[in-house]
Amino acid sequence: MDKFKTYKIIVFILFGITISLPAQVTVVGHITAEVVSSLTATEISQLSFGQFSPETTGGKIIMTPKGTRTATGTVKVIEGLDNPGGFSVTGEPDASISVELPKEPVTLTNSNSSGKMTVTGWMTDLIQQSNMSIPQSGKEQVNIGATLIVGDYQENPVGIYKGTYNITFHYN
């Protein structure tokens, strides 16, 4: 056999071996996970409808998240300590959060009698109730407003009315 044919056979065998090998490769993948700070909220101001007189038939008092108080019906508001509810929310900067306001009316009870009033129409000063971002400082203030349904003096005698409500903040 001549040398040229021998080289051809060797080259052919090498190419044949290379072509017939299975094509596979193993690589290393990387995994990451990041634990972020807990989402916390603290009440910094109580929702207060302030002082008022229901007069003959009562009505409503609307407290906006911006702190504007208006009355309807025969309710007469007295200037004083009224304000929206305020919460300081702390979390991971730039994280998206949402707020869940009460879905049901909340009852306020007179501490000296059986008088009750209802709070409805919950609202927040957030532009949207979802997908709000925590600023770079890690803190956001959220204000809450609502509507107080007021009866006449017989339904709502003089006294201080109190109640509680739940508000929930979520990471999205």
C-alpha positions as a Markdown table, in Angstrom:
| # | Residue | x | y | z |
|---|---|---|---|---|
| 1 | Met | 0.0 | 0.0 | 0.0 |
| 2 | Asp | 1.4 | 3.3 | -0.8 |
| 3 | Lys | 1.8 | 6.1 | 1.7 |
| 4 | Phe | -0.8 | 8.3 | 0.2 |
| 5 | Lys | -3.6 | 5.7 | 0.6 |
| 6 | Thr | -2.4 | 5.1 | 4.2 |
| 7 | Tyr | -2.7 | 8.8 | 5.0 |
| 8 | Lys | -6.2 | 8.9 | 3.4 |
| 9 | Ile | -7.3 | 6.0 | 5.5 |
| 10 | Ile | -6.0 | 7.6 | 8.7 |
| 11 | Val | -7.6 | 10.9 | 7.9 |
| 12 | Phe | -10.9 | 9.2 | 7.0 |
| 13 | Ile | -10.8 | 7.2 | 10.3 |
| 14 | Leu | -10.1 | 10.4 | 12.3 |
| 15 | Phe | -13.0 | 12.3 | 10.6 |
| 16 | Gly | -15.2 | 9.3 | 11.0 |
| 17 | Ile | -14.5 | 9.1 | 14.8 |
| 18 | Thr | -15.0 | 12.9 | 15.2 |
| 19 | Ile | -18.3 | 12.9 | 13.3 |
| 20 | Ser | -19.7 | 9.9 | 15.2 |
| 21 | Leu | -19.0 | 11.2 | 18.7 |
| 22 | Pro | -22.2 | 12.3 | 20.6 |
| 23 | Ala | -22.5 | 16.1 | 20.9 |
| 24 | Gln | -22.9 | 17.0 | 24.5 |
| 25 | Val | -21.5 | 19.5 | 27.0 |
| 26 | Thr | -21.8 | 20.1 | 30.7 |
| 27 | Val | -21.8 | 23.6 | 32.1 |
| 28 | Val | -22.1 | 25.1 | 35.5 |
| 29 | Gly | -25.2 | 27.2 | 36.2 |
| 30 | His | -25.5 | 29.8 | 39.0 |
| 31 | Ile | -28.3 | 30.4 | 41.5 |
| 32 | Thr | -29.1 | 33.5 | 43.5 |
| 33 | Ala | -31.6 | 34.4 | 46.1 |
| 34 | Glu | -32.0 | 37.6 | 48.1 |
| 35 | Val | -33.8 | 38.1 | 51.4 |
| 36 | Val | -35.2 | 41.6 | 51.7 |
| 37 | Ser | -36.2 | 43.5 | 54.8 |
| 38 | Ser | -39.7 | 42.8 | 56.2 |
| 39 | Leu | -42.6 | 45.0 | 55.3 |
| 40 | Thr | -43.7 | 46.8 | 58.4 |
| 41 | Ala | -46.4 | 49.4 | 59.1 |
| 42 | Thr | -47.0 | 51.6 | 62.1 |
| 43 | Glu | -50.0 | 53.9 | 62.8 |
| 44 | Ile | -48.7 | 57.4 | 63.2 |
| 45 | Ser | -52.0 | 59.2 | 63.4 |
| 46 | Gln | -55.5 | 57.9 | 64.3 |
| 47 | Leu | -58.4 | 58.5 | 61.9 |
| 48 | Ser | -60.4 | 61.2 | 63.7 |
| 49 | Phe | -63.7 | 62.8 | 62.5 |
| 50 | Gly | -63.3 | 65.4 | 65.3 |
| 51 | Gln | -66.1 | 67.1 | 67.2 |
| 52 | Phe | -69.5 | 67.7 | 65.7 |
| 53 | Ser | -73.2 | 68.0 | 66.5 |
| 54 | Pro | -75.7 | 65.8 | 64.6 |
| 55 | Glu | -78.5 | 68.3 | 65.1 |
| 56 | Thr | -82.0 | 67.1 | 64.0 |
| 57 | Thr | -81.4 | 64.3 | 61.4 |
| 58 | Gly | -77.7 | 63.6 | 61.3 |
| 59 | Gly | -75.9 | 62.9 | 58.0 |
| 60 | Lys | -72.3 | 62.1 | 57.1 |
| 61 | Ile | -68.9 | 63.4 | 57.8 |
| 62 | Ile | -66.3 | 62.7 | 55.1 |
| 63 | Met | -62.6 | 62.8 | 56.0 |
| 64 | Thr | -60.3 | 62.7 | 53.0 |
| 65 | Pro | -56.8 | 61.2 | 53.1 |
| 66 | Lys | -55.6 | 64.8 | 52.5 |
| 67 | Gly | -57.2 | 66.0 | 55.7 |
| 68 | Thr | -60.3 | 67.8 | 54.3 |
| 69 | Arg | -63.4 | 67.3 | 56.4 |
| 70 | Thr | -66.9 | 68.0 | 55.1 |
| 71 | Ala | -70.4 | 67.3 | 56.5 |
| 72 | Thr | -73.7 | 66.6 | 54.9 |
| 73 | Gly | -77.3 | 66.6 | 56.3 |
| 74 | Thr | -77.8 | 68.6 | 59.5 |
| 75 | Val | -74.3 | 67.7 | 60.9 |
| 76 | Lys | -72.4 | 70.7 | 62.1 |
| 77 | Val | -68.7 | 70.2 | 62.5 |
| 78 | Ile | -66.7 | 72.0 | 65.3 |
| 79 | Glu | -63.2 | 73.1 | 64.5 |
| 80 | Gly | -60.7 | 71.0 | 66.4 |
| 81 | Leu | -58.7 | 67.9 | 66.3 |
| 82 | Asp | -59.7 | 66.0 | 63.2 |
| 83 | Asn | -57.3 | 64.2 | 60.8 |
| 84 | Pro | -56.9 | 61.3 | 58.4 |
| 85 | Gly | -55.4 | 58.1 | 59.6 |
| 86 | Gly | -51.7 | 57.9 | 58.9 |
| 87 | Phe | -49.4 | 54.9 | 58.6 |
| 88 | Ser | -45.6 | 54.7 | 58.1 |
| 89 | Val | -44.8 | 51.8 | 55.9 |
| 90 | Thr | -41.2 | 50.6 | 55.8 |
| 91 | Gly | -39.8 | 48.1 | 53.4 |
| 92 | Glu | -37.2 | 47.3 | 50.7 |
| 93 | Pro | -36.5 | 50.4 | 48.5 |
| 94 | Asp | -38.1 | 50.3 | 45.1 |
| 95 | Ala | -40.2 | 47.3 | 46.1 |
| 96 | Ser | -43.7 | 47.3 | 44.8 |
| 97 | Ile | -46.4 | 47.1 | 47.5 |
| 98 | Ser | -50.2 | 47.4 | 47.6 |
| 99 | Val | -52.7 | 48.3 | 50.4 |
| 100 | Glu | -55.9 | 46.5 | 51.3 |
| 101 | Leu | -58.5 | 48.7 | 52.9 |
| 102 | Pro | -61.4 | 47.4 | 55.0 |
| 103 | Lys | -64.1 | 45.8 | 52.8 |
| 104 | Glu | -66.9 | 46.0 | 55.3 |
| 105 | Pro | -68.2 | 48.9 | 57.3 |
| 106 | Val | -66.7 | 49.4 | 60.8 |
| 107 | Thr | -68.8 | 50.2 | 63.8 |
| 108 | Leu | -67.9 | 52.8 | 66.4 |
| 109 | Thr | -69.5 | 52.5 | 69.8 |
| 110 | Asn | -70.2 | 55.2 | 72.4 |
| 111 | Ser | -68.3 | 54.4 | 75.6 |
| 112 | Asn | -71.1 | 55.8 | 77.8 |
| 113 | Ser | -74.2 | 54.4 | 76.0 |
| 114 | Ser | -75.4 | 52.0 | 73.4 |
| 115 | Gly | -75.0 | 54.5 | 70.6 |
| 116 | Lys | -73.3 | 53.3 | 67.4 |
| 117 | Met | -72.0 | 54.9 | 64.2 |
| 118 | Thr | -70.8 | 53.3 | 61.0 |
| 119 | Val | -67.6 | 54.1 | 59.0 |
| 120 | Thr | -67.7 | 53.2 | 55.3 |
| 121 | Gly | -66.2 | 54.5 | 52.1 |
| 122 | Trp | -62.6 | 53.8 | 52.9 |
| 123 | Met | -60.0 | 55.6 | 50.7 |
| 124 | Thr | -56.3 | 56.2 | 50.6 |
| 125 | Asp | -54.1 | 59.0 | 49.2 |
| 126 | Leu | -52.2 | 56.6 | 47.0 |
| 127 | Ile | -52.6 | 57.2 | 43.4 |
| 128 | Gln | -53.3 | 53.5 | 43.0 |
| 129 | Gln | -54.1 | 50.9 | 45.6 |
| 130 | Ser | -51.7 | 48.5 | 43.9 |
| 131 | Asn | -48.1 | 48.7 | 42.6 |
| 132 | Met | -47.0 | 51.6 | 44.8 |
| 133 | Ser | -43.2 | 51.6 | 45.1 |
| 134 | Ile | -41.3 | 52.1 | 48.4 |
| 135 | Pro | -39.0 | 55.2 | 47.8 |
| 136 | Gln | -35.2 | 55.0 | 48.2 |
| 137 | Ser | -35.5 | 56.0 | 51.9 |
| 138 | Gly | -37.3 | 52.7 | 52.6 |
| 139 | Lys | -40.3 | 54.6 | 54.1 |
| 140 | Glu | -43.6 | 55.7 | 52.7 |
| 141 | Gln | -46.4 | 57.5 | 54.5 |
| 142 | Val | -49.9 | 56.4 | 53.6 |
| 143 | Asn | -53.0 | 58.3 | 54.7 |
| 144 | Ile | -56.5 | 56.9 | 55.1 |
| 145 | Gly | -59.9 | 58.6 | 54.9 |
| 146 | Ala | -63.4 | 57.4 | 55.2 |
| 147 | Thr | -67.1 | 58.4 | 55.7 |
| 148 | Leu | -68.8 | 58.5 | 59.1 |
| 149 | Ile | -72.6 | 57.9 | 59.1 |
| 150 | Val | -74.2 | 60.0 | 61.8 |
| 151 | Gly | -77.7 | 59.6 | 63.2 |
| 152 | Asp | -79.7 | 62.1 | 65.2 |
| 153 | Tyr | -79.1 | 62.8 | 69.0 |
| 154 | Gln | -81.4 | 59.8 | 69.9 |
| 155 | Glu | -79.4 | 57.4 | 67.8 |
| 156 | Asn | -76.1 | 59.0 | 68.6 |
| 157 | Pro | -76.1 | 60.6 | 72.1 |
| 158 | Val | -73.3 | 62.8 | 73.4 |
| 159 | Gly | -70.0 | 60.9 | 74.1 |
| 160 | Ile | -66.9 | 59.6 | 72.5 |
| 161 | Tyr | -67.3 | 56.8 | 69.9 |
| 162 | Lys | -64.4 | 54.4 | 69.3 |
| 163 | Gly | -63.6 | 51.5 | 67.1 |
| 164 | Thr | -60.8 | 49.8 | 65.2 |
| 165 | Tyr | -60.1 | 48.7 | 61.6 |
| 166 | Asn | -57.6 | 46.5 | 59.8 |
| 167 | Ile | -55.5 | 47.7 | 56.9 |
| 168 | Thr | -53.1 | 45.3 | 55.2 |
| 169 | Phe | -50.0 | 46.2 | 53.2 |
| 170 | His | -48.5 | 43.5 | 50.8 |
| 171 | Tyr | -45.3 | 43.1 | 48.8 |
| 172 | Asn | -46.4 | 42.5 | 45.2 |
